[in-house]
């Protein structure tokens, strides 16, 4: 039986919290930020918890979490 491998891209993008939830970075902050307002950039900074609808897909990509 072959080993189950984790998805390399998903390993870099998701992390597990202390309570077992998955965290992700927010979108829309990577580039083209000069024309975006400060409040808009603040809203998109930091991390947030992954939505429950997406958990099954991410768990398949990261079977060892």
C-alpha positions in Angstrom: 0.0 0.0 0.0 1.5 3.4 -1.0 1.9 6.2 1.4 -0.7 9.0 1.4 1.0 12.3 0.4 -0.1 15.7 1.5 -0.8 18.4 -1.2 2.3 20.5 -1.3 0.5 23.8 -2.0 -2.1 23.2 0.8 0.7 22.5 3.3 2.0 26.0 2.7 -1.4 27.7 2.9 -3.2 26.2 5.9 -2.3 25.8 9.5 -4.1 24.1 12.4 -5.1 26.1 15.5 -4.8 24.8 19.0 -8.4 23.7 19.0 -8.1 21.8 15.7 -9.6 24.4 13.4 -7.9 25.3 10.1 -6.7 28.8 9.5 -6.0 30.5 6.1 -4.8 33.9 5.0 -7.3 36.3 3.6 -7.3 37.2 -0.1 -6.9 40.5 -2.0 -3.8 41.7 -0.3 -1.1 40.3 -2.4 -0.5 43.0 -5.0 -2.0 46.1 -6.7 -2.4 47.7 -3.2 -1.5 51.3 -4.2 -5.1 52.2 -5.2 -6.8 50.4 -2.3 -7.8 52.4 0.8 -6.3 51.8 4.2 -9.6 50.4 5.7 -9.9 47.9 2.8 -6.3 46.7 3.3 -6.8 46.3 7.0 -10.0 44.2 6.4 -8.0 41.8 4.3 -4.9 41.4 6.5 -4.3 38.6 8.9 -5.8 35.2 9.1 -9.3 33.7 9.4 -10.9 30.3 10.0 -11.7 28.1 7.0 -15.4 27.8 6.2 -17.1 24.5 7.2 -18.2 24.0 3.5 -14.5 23.9 2.4 -13.2 21.7 5.3 -13.8 18.3 3.6 -11.9 19.4 0.5 -8.9 20.6 2.5 -8.9 17.5 4.7 -8.5 15.4 1.6 -5.5 17.5 0.6 -4.0 17.3 4.1 -4.8 13.8 5.3 -2.2 13.8 8.2 -3.8 16.8 10.1 
